Amino acid sequence: MTPAPAADAAASLVAELVAHGIRDVVISPGSRSQALALAATHLARQGVIRLHIRIDERVAGFTALGIARETRVPTAVICTSGTAAANLLPAAMEAFHSGVPLLLLTADRPPELRGVGANQATTQPGLFSAFVRWEHDAPVPGDGAWSGLGAQAVAAAMGADAAPTGLAGVAGPAHLNLPMREPLSSALPEEYAAVTGPAPDPETADEVALERGPLTVVIAGADAGADAALLRRDDVDVVAVRSGGEELNLNGRTRAAAFVSVDRGAADREWLGAWMQASAASVVDLSEDAPDHEGLQSADFAIRRDAVRAELDAVRRPLDRELLVDAVWRATWPHDRLMFGSSRLVRVADAVLGGKKVPVHSSRGLAGIDGTVATATGIAIASQGGGAAGITRVLLGDLAFLHDAGALLLPPDEPEPRMQVIVGNDGGGTIFDGLEVAASAPQEDLDRAFFTPHTVQIEQLALAYGWEYQRVTTRTALDQALTSPVTSRQIIEVPLQR
């Protein structure tokens, strides 16, 4: 039995993506995309690809983004037409600005059903134009072929510069809009298979070679003014290594480069080592004092009482933001992954934590709170593939957590990632307390429009979505929660003062 044109084209396209190194596909269910979904599930049953199902397209987009961020290989996300496609825009924007390879496969109505009031039909070609390396509105199967589109999409996402919007060596999203006519699917022959190809390599670009210059340190105190900004000097050659969709050119004369090579010598390593030692010495020490063993064993009642009281005070010490980020940092190791949400906590971490060889992720392309939990889930899925060890932790505020609550829903037939979502809950958006609005807005208006207080019971939310839950209020309890064996998904709530 010959498959319907839509089914045959979809199967060929997915097979082509696999042949060019795609291993992960995220699907949001829908009618118009059914041929693509069935082709992907067919190959997933054969073990050719890893399939991830998400009912929310926004969550699907950020899950794919997280997988691609960790693997540096494009992940394909498939959705149906209409608002489903529009929900991929936030992830596409983040991928564009942060240089993450992503494939957006949006099913669509055929041309005769566009612009005539047809159900679930909107203007999808060009929907992501400002944020993709390459886009293509494919012909309807039967009117034209889809052959070669998968290869072009993968190449563009990996930084090929053949397309008009391609950027050599800079990864990003690519969009295939795929219109189909009914019948939208048909049974695929069991012998349908795909030949797996190697992971795609990023496009290489010309390097900018820099000569070694004088070792320079700029120390600028308060009110140092324009004279302290090294980037403003006309006699300094500024080269920015580009990793996202925009050029880094805040001073109007920066040269862009995808790769930079510098002739480093022993003096550089010695100089760098000295600075690393100085940096380590400046780290804020948030550890508790060692127990007073002599005092605890003293025959003098008063001395022993004071030692016991000091020990109990240390155990009962309430958590603040500094202790929270310190505990998470200390519990995380090179085989783990750590995702920071764009919350107040990441600013605290930047102020108090020292260096450590830990893979750290954050959505810093646009610094938004959108999709934080979904992105971390994708990172966990990718980093723990093949039985690899490690835990993925995401540290975020309560509003960032609630903004992505839909990402807590995972299908019961997919392996559970080992995750700890640590929520610093101060009852609202306290990050605004430190911004200029706090100095100009009446307190009532500040609270309502920015702090946005809430009374969400996070424990009930965890229960509804099937996550383990702990509420911790002391450093000792937090350390125990972070270092106990993790076999599934956990939410750790840490109440914080505003």
C-alpha positions as CSV (number, residue, x, y, z in Angstrom):
1,M,0.0,0.0,0.0
2,T,1.4,3.4,-1.1
3,P,1.5,6.0,1.7
4,A,-0.4,9.2,1.3
5,P,1.7,12.1,-0.2
6,A,1.8,13.8,3.2
7,A,2.9,10.6,5.0
8,D,5.5,9.8,2.4
9,A,7.0,13.3,2.4
10,A,7.0,13.5,6.2
11,A,8.7,10.1,6.5
12,S,11.4,11.1,4.0
13,L,12.0,14.4,5.7
14,V,12.4,12.9,9.2
15,A,14.7,10.2,7.7
16,E,16.8,12.9,6.1
17,L,17.1,14.7,9.4
18,V,18.3,11.5,11.1
19,A,20.8,11.0,8.3
20,H,22.3,14.4,9.1
21,G,22.8,13.7,12.7
22,I,19.5,14.6,14.4
23,R,18.8,12.3,17.4
24,D,16.2,14.1,19.5
25,V,12.7,15.2,18.4
26,V,10.1,17.0,20.5
27,I,6.5,16.8,19.5
28,S,3.4,18.7,20.5
29,P,0.3,16.7,19.3
30,G,-1.9,18.2,16.6
31,S,-3.9,17.2,13.6
32,R,-2.2,19.0,10.7
33,S,1.2,17.6,11.9
34,Q,0.1,14.0,12.3
35,A,2.2,12.7,9.4
36,L,5.4,14.2,10.9
37,A,4.5,12.9,14.4
38,L,3.8,9.3,13.1
39,A,7.1,9.2,11.1
40,A,9.0,10.3,14.3
41,T,7.2,7.8,16.6
42,H,7.9,5.0,14.0
43,L,11.6,5.7,14.2
44,A,11.6,6.1,17.9
45,R,10.2,2.6,18.3
46,Q,13.2,1.4,16.3
47,G,15.5,3.2,18.7
48,V,16.8,5.5,15.9
49,I,15.7,8.8,17.7
50,R,14.8,9.8,21.2
51,L,11.2,11.2,21.2
52,H,9.8,13.6,23.8
53,I,6.1,14.6,23.9
54,R,4.9,17.9,25.4
55,I,1.3,19.1,25.2
56,D,2.3,22.8,25.4
57,E,4.2,24.1,22.4
58,R,6.0,26.7,24.4
59,V,7.3,24.0,26.8
60,A,8.2,21.9,23.8
61,G,10.2,24.6,22.3
62,F,12.2,25.3,25.4
63,T,12.7,21.5,26.1
64,A,14.2,21.2,22.6
65,L,16.3,24.3,23.3
66,G,17.7,22.7,26.5
67,I,18.6,19.5,24.7
68,A,20.3,21.4,21.9
69,R,22.1,23.7,24.4
70,E,23.6,20.7,26.1
71,T,24.4,18.6,23.0
72,R,25.2,21.5,20.6
73,V,23.4,19.5,18.0
74,P,20.1,20.7,16.5
75,T,16.9,19.3,18.1
76,A,13.8,19.2,16.0
77,V,10.4,20.4,17.5
78,I,7.2,19.5,15.6
79,C,3.9,21.2,16.0
80,T,0.6,21.8,14.3
81,S,-0.7,25.0,12.7
82,G,-2.1,28.2,14.1
83,T,-1.2,29.5,17.6
84,A,0.7,26.3,18.2
85,A,3.4,27.6,15.8
86,A,3.4,31.0,17.5
87,N,4.1,29.4,20.9
88,L,7.5,28.4,19.6
89,L,8.6,32.0,19.2
90,P,10.0,32.6,22.7
91,A,12.3,29.6,22.3
92,A,13.3,30.6,18.8
93,M,14.2,34.1,20.1
94,E,16.4,32.7,22.9
95,A,18.1,30.3,20.5
96,F,18.8,33.1,18.1
97,H,20.3,35.4,20.7
98,S,22.3,32.6,22.5
99,G,23.5,30.8,19.4
100,V,21.7,27.4,20.0
101,P,20.9,25.2,17.0
102,L,17.2,24.5,16.8
103,L,14.9,23.1,14.1
104,L,11.3,24.4,14.0
105,L,9.0,22.1,11.9
106,T,5.5,23.7,11.8
107,A,2.7,22.0,9.9
108,D,0.4,24.3,7.9
109,R,-2.7,24.5,5.8
110,P,-2.1,24.4,2.0
111,P,-2.0,27.7,0.1
112,E,-5.7,27.6,-0.9
113,L,-6.7,27.6,2.7
114,R,-4.6,30.6,3.7
115,G,-6.2,34.0,4.1
116,V,-9.8,32.8,3.4
117,G,-11.0,32.3,7.0
118,A,-10.1,28.6,7.2
119,N,-10.1,27.1,10.6
120,Q,-6.7,27.1,12.5
121,A,-5.0,28.8,9.6
122,T,-2.9,31.9,9.9
123,T,0.2,33.5,8.4
124,Q,3.0,31.1,9.3
125,P,5.6,31.8,6.5
126,G,7.9,34.4,7.9
127,L,6.6,34.0,11.4
128,F,10.2,33.7,12.8
129,S,11.9,35.7,10.1
130,A,13.8,38.0,12.4
131,F,15.2,35.1,14.5
132,V,16.2,32.3,12.2
133,R,19.3,31.5,10.2
134,W,17.2,30.1,7.4
135,E,13.5,29.6,6.6
136,H,11.5,27.9,3.9
137,D,7.8,27.6,3.1
138,A,7.8,24.1,1.5
139,P,5.5,23.0,-1.3
140,V,2.5,20.8,-0.6
141,P,3.5,17.1,-1.0
142,G,2.5,16.2,-4.5
143,D,3.0,19.7,-5.9
144,G,6.7,19.6,-5.1
145,A,9.4,17.7,-3.3
146,W,10.7,18.1,0.3
147,S,14.0,16.3,-0.6
148,G,17.0,18.2,0.6
149,L,15.2,20.5,3.0
150,G,16.3,18.6,6.0
151,A,19.9,18.9,5.1
152,Q,19.6,22.6,4.4
153,A,17.9,23.2,7.8
154,V,20.5,21.3,9.7
155,A,23.4,23.1,8.0
156,A,21.8,26.5,8.6
157,A,21.2,25.7,12.3
158,M,24.8,24.7,12.7
159,G,26.1,28.0,11.2
160,A,26.4,27.6,7.5
161,D,26.5,30.9,5.6
162,A,25.1,29.7,2.3
163,A,21.6,31.1,3.2
164,P,21.1,34.9,3.1
165,T,20.6,35.0,6.9
166,G,23.2,32.4,7.6
167,L,26.2,33.3,9.9
168,A,29.4,31.3,9.4
169,G,30.2,29.5,12.6
170,V,27.2,30.8,14.6
171,A,24.5,28.3,15.4
172,G,20.8,29.3,15.7
173,P,17.3,28.2,14.7
174,A,16.0,27.2,11.3
175,H,12.3,27.1,10.3
176,L,10.6,24.7,7.9
177,N,6.9,25.5,7.3
178,L,5.3,22.4,6.0
179,P,1.8,22.7,4.4
180,M,-0.1,19.5,3.8
181,R,-3.4,18.5,2.2
182,E,-5.7,15.7,3.3
183,P,-5.3,12.8,3.7
184,L,-2.9,14.0,6.4
185,S,-1.5,10.6,7.2
186,S,-1.6,6.9,6.3
187,A,0.1,3.8,7.6
188,L,3.8,3.6,7.1
189,P,5.3,0.3,5.9
190,E,7.1,-1.5,8.7
191,E,10.2,-1.6,6.7
192,Y,10.4,2.1,6.7
193,A,13.6,3.0,8.4
194,A,16.3,5.7,8.5
195,V,20.1,5.5,8.3
196,T,21.7,7.4,11.1
197,G,24.4,9.8,10.3
198,P,27.1,11.5,12.4
199,A,26.4,14.5,14.4
200,P,26.8,17.7,12.3
201,D,29.9,19.8,12.6
202,P,29.6,23.5,13.0
203,E,30.6,25.6,10.0
204,T,34.1,27.0,10.3
205,A,34.8,30.7,9.8
206,D,38.0,32.6,9.2
207,E,39.9,33.2,12.5
208,V,41.1,36.5,13.6
209,A,44.7,36.2,14.8
210,L,45.7,38.6,17.6
211,E,49.2,39.4,18.6
212,R,50.1,39.3,22.2
213,G,49.9,42.7,23.8
214,P,50.8,44.0,27.2
215,L,49.1,42.2,30.1
216,T,46.5,44.7,31.3
217,V,44.3,45.2,34.3
218,V,41.8,48.0,34.6
219,I,40.7,49.0,38.1
220,A,37.8,51.4,38.1
221,G,36.2,52.7,41.3
222,A,33.0,54.6,41.8
223,D,32.7,57.7,39.6
224,A,35.7,56.7,37.6
225,G,34.0,58.1,34.5
226,A,34.7,57.6,30.8
227,D,38.5,57.7,31.2
228,A,38.3,54.2,32.8
229,A,36.6,52.4,30.0
230,L,39.2,50.6,28.0
231,L,36.8,49.8,25.2
232,R,36.4,53.6,24.4
233,R,40.0,54.1,23.6
234,D,40.7,54.7,19.9
235,D,44.1,53.0,20.0
236,V,42.6,49.7,21.3
237,D,41.6,47.1,18.8
238,V,38.3,45.4,20.0
239,V,37.4,42.0,18.6
240,A,34.2,40.4,19.9
241,V,33.7,36.6,19.6
242,R,30.2,36.2,18.2
243,S,28.0,33.4,19.6
244,G,24.5,34.7,19.0
245,G,22.5,36.3,16.3
246,E,23.6,39.9,16.9
247,E,27.0,41.5,16.5
248,L,28.6,42.6,19.8
249,N,29.2,46.2,19.0
250,L,28.3,48.5,21.9
251,N,31.0,51.1,21.1
252,G,30.3,51.3,17.4
253,R,33.7,50.1,16.1
254,T,34.1,46.5,17.3
255,R,35.2,43.8,14.9
256,A,33.2,40.6,14.9
257,A,34.7,37.2,14.7
258,A,33.5,33.6,15.1
259,F,36.9,32.4,16.3
260,V,39.9,34.2,17.8
261,S,43.4,32.8,18.2
262,V,45.9,34.2,20.5
263,D,49.6,33.2,20.9
264,R,49.7,32.3,24.5
265,G,52.9,31.7,26.4
266,A,54.2,30.7,29.8
267,A,54.0,34.2,31.0
268,D,50.3,34.3,30.3
269,R,49.7,31.1,32.2
270,E,51.7,32.4,35.2
271,W,49.8,35.7,35.1
272,L,46.4,34.0,34.9
273,G,47.3,31.6,37.7
274,A,48.1,34.6,40.0
275,W,44.8,36.1,39.2
276,M,42.9,32.9,39.8
277,Q,44.6,32.6,43.2
278,A,43.6,36.2,44.0
279,S,40.0,35.5,42.9
280,A,39.8,32.4,45.1
281,A,41.1,34.5,48.1
282,S,38.3,37.0,47.6
283,V,35.4,34.5,47.6
284,V,32.9,35.1,50.4
285,D,33.2,32.3,52.9
286,L,29.7,31.3,54.0
287,S,30.6,28.1,55.8
288,E,29.8,27.7,59.5
289,D,32.5,27.8,62.1
290,A,33.8,24.4,63.1
291,P,32.2,22.9,66.3
292,D,33.9,23.8,69.5
293,H,34.9,20.3,70.5
294,E,36.8,21.4,73.6
295,G,33.8,23.5,74.8
296,L,31.3,20.7,74.1
297,Q,33.4,18.3,76.3
298,S,34.3,20.9,79.0
299,A,33.5,20.1,82.6
300,D,32.5,23.7,83.1
301,F,28.8,23.8,82.7
302,A,28.7,27.4,81.5
303,I,31.4,26.7,78.8
304,R,29.6,23.6,77.7
305,R,26.3,25.4,77.6
306,D,27.6,28.2,75.4
307,A,29.2,25.6,73.1
308,V,26.0,23.7,72.7
309,R,24.0,26.9,72.2
310,A,26.4,28.0,69.4
311,E,26.1,24.6,67.8
312,L,22.3,24.7,67.9
313,D,22.3,28.2,66.5
314,A,24.4,27.1,63.6
315,V,22.0,24.1,62.9
316,R,18.9,26.3,63.2
317,R,20.3,29.3,61.3
318,P,17.6,30.3,58.8
319,L,18.4,30.3,55.1
320,D,19.1,33.5,53.2
321,R,19.9,34.0,49.6
322,E,23.7,33.8,50.1
323,L,23.5,30.6,52.1
324,L,21.1,29.1,49.5
325,V,23.3,29.7,46.5
326,D,26.4,28.6,48.4
327,A,24.7,25.3,49.4
328,V,23.6,24.5,45.8
329,W,27.1,25.4,44.5
330,R,28.9,23.2,47.0
331,A,26.6,20.3,46.3
332,T,27.1,20.4,42.5
333,W,30.0,18.6,40.8
334,P,31.5,18.4,37.3
335,H,29.2,15.5,36.3
336,D,26.1,17.5,37.3
337,R,24.5,20.4,35.5
338,L,23.3,23.7,37.1
339,M,20.8,26.0,35.5
340,F,20.3,29.5,36.9
341,G,16.9,31.2,36.3
342,S,16.9,34.9,35.6
343,S,15.9,35.7,39.1
344,R,17.4,37.6,42.0
345,L,19.4,34.5,43.0
346,V,21.7,34.6,40.0
347,R,22.8,38.1,41.0
348,V,23.6,36.9,44.5
349,A,25.5,33.9,43.1
350,D,27.6,36.2,40.9
351,A,28.5,38.3,44.0
352,V,29.5,35.5,46.4
353,L,30.5,32.3,44.5
354,G,34.0,31.4,43.4
355,G,35.1,29.5,40.4
356,K,34.4,25.8,40.0
357,K,34.5,23.3,37.0
358,V,30.7,22.8,36.8
359,P,28.7,23.0,33.6
360,V,26.4,26.0,34.2
361,H,23.5,27.1,31.9
362,S,21.3,30.1,31.9
363,S,19.0,31.8,29.4
364,R,21.3,34.8,29.0
365,G,20.5,35.4,25.4
366,L,17.5,37.5,26.4
367,A,17.8,37.1,30.2
368,G,14.1,36.3,30.4
369,I,12.3,33.9,32.9
370,D,10.5,32.2,30.1
371,G,10.9,28.4,29.8
372,T,13.4,28.0,32.7
373,V,12.1,24.6,34.0
374,A,11.6,23.3,30.4
375,T,15.1,24.3,29.4
376,A,16.6,22.6,32.4
377,T,14.5,19.5,31.7
378,G,16.0,19.3,28.2
379,I,19.5,19.7,29.7
380,A,18.8,16.9,32.1
381,I,17.5,14.6,29.3
382,A,20.5,15.3,27.1
383,S,23.2,15.1,29.8
384,Q,21.9,11.9,31.4
385,G,21.4,10.0,28.1
386,G,23.1,6.6,27.8
387,G,23.1,6.1,31.6
388,A,25.5,9.0,32.3
389,A,25.7,10.0,36.0
390,G,24.8,13.4,37.4
391,I,21.9,15.5,38.6
392,T,20.5,18.6,36.9
393,R,19.7,21.4,39.4
394,V,17.8,24.5,38.5
395,L,17.9,27.4,41.0
396,L,15.3,30.0,40.4
397,G,12.8,32.3,42.1
398,D,9.1,31.6,42.7
399,L,7.8,33.8,39.8
400,A,10.2,32.2,37.3
401,F,9.0,28.8,38.6
402,L,5.3,29.6,38.4
403,H,5.8,31.1,34.9
404,D,6.9,27.7,33.6
405,A,4.7,25.5,35.8
406,G,3.4,23.7,32.7
407,A,6.9,22.2,32.2
408,L,6.4,20.1,35.3
409,L,4.1,17.8,33.3
410,L,6.1,14.9,31.9
411,P,4.7,11.8,30.1
412,P,4.6,8.7,32.3
413,D,6.2,6.6,29.5
414,E,9.4,8.6,29.3
415,P,12.4,8.1,31.6
416,E,12.3,10.5,34.5
417,P,15.3,12.8,34.5
418,R,17.2,13.2,37.8
419,M,16.3,16.8,38.6
420,Q,16.2,19.1,41.6
421,V,14.2,22.3,41.1
422,I,15.2,24.6,44.0
423,V,12.7,27.4,44.4
424,G,13.7,30.4,46.5
425,N,10.2,31.6,47.4
426,D,10.0,35.1,48.7
427,G,6.4,35.5,47.7
428,G,6.9,37.6,44.6
429,G,9.3,39.4,42.4
430,T,11.8,40.9,44.8
431,I,14.2,41.6,42.0
432,F,12.3,44.8,41.4
433,D,13.0,46.0,44.9
434,G,16.5,46.7,43.7
435,L,15.6,48.5,40.4
436,E,14.9,52.1,39.8
437,V,11.1,51.6,39.9
438,A,11.3,50.9,43.6
439,A,12.5,54.5,44.2
440,S,9.8,56.1,42.1
441,A,6.6,54.1,42.5
442,P,4.3,54.2,45.5
443,Q,4.6,51.0,47.6
444,E,1.1,49.9,46.8
445,D,1.7,50.2,43.0
446,L,5.1,48.6,43.3
447,D,3.6,45.6,45.0
448,R,0.7,45.2,42.7
449,A,2.4,45.7,39.3
450,F,5.9,44.4,40.0
451,F,6.3,42.5,43.2
452,T,3.0,40.6,42.2
453,P,2.5,38.7,45.5
454,H,0.9,35.3,45.4
455,T,-0.3,32.6,47.7
456,V,0.5,29.5,45.6
457,Q,1.0,26.3,47.6
458,I,4.0,24.9,45.8
459,E,3.6,21.6,47.6
460,Q,0.2,21.1,46.1
461,L,1.5,22.0,42.7
462,A,4.3,19.4,43.1
463,L,1.7,16.7,44.1
464,A,-0.5,17.5,41.1
465,Y,2.4,17.0,38.7
466,G,3.9,14.0,40.4
467,W,7.1,15.6,41.8
468,E,8.7,14.8,45.1
469,Y,8.6,17.8,47.4
470,Q,10.6,19.1,50.3
471,R,10.3,22.4,52.2
472,V,13.5,23.4,54.0
473,T,14.3,26.3,56.2
474,T,17.8,25.7,57.6
475,R,21.2,25.1,56.0
476,T,21.5,21.7,57.6
477,A,18.2,20.5,56.1
478,L,19.1,22.0,52.7
479,D,22.5,20.3,52.7
480,Q,20.8,17.0,53.5
481,A,18.3,17.5,50.7
482,L,20.9,18.3,48.1
483,T,23.3,15.5,49.0
484,S,20.8,12.7,49.4
485,P,20.5,10.2,46.5
486,V,18.3,11.6,43.7
487,T,16.5,9.1,41.5
488,S,13.7,11.2,40.0
489,R,12.3,14.7,40.0
490,Q,12.3,16.8,43.1
491,I,11.1,20.3,44.0
492,I,12.8,21.9,47.0
493,E,11.1,25.0,48.3
494,V,13.2,27.4,50.4
495,P,11.2,30.2,52.0
496,L,13.0,33.6,51.9
497,Q,12.4,37.0,53.4
498,R,11.5,39.8,51.0
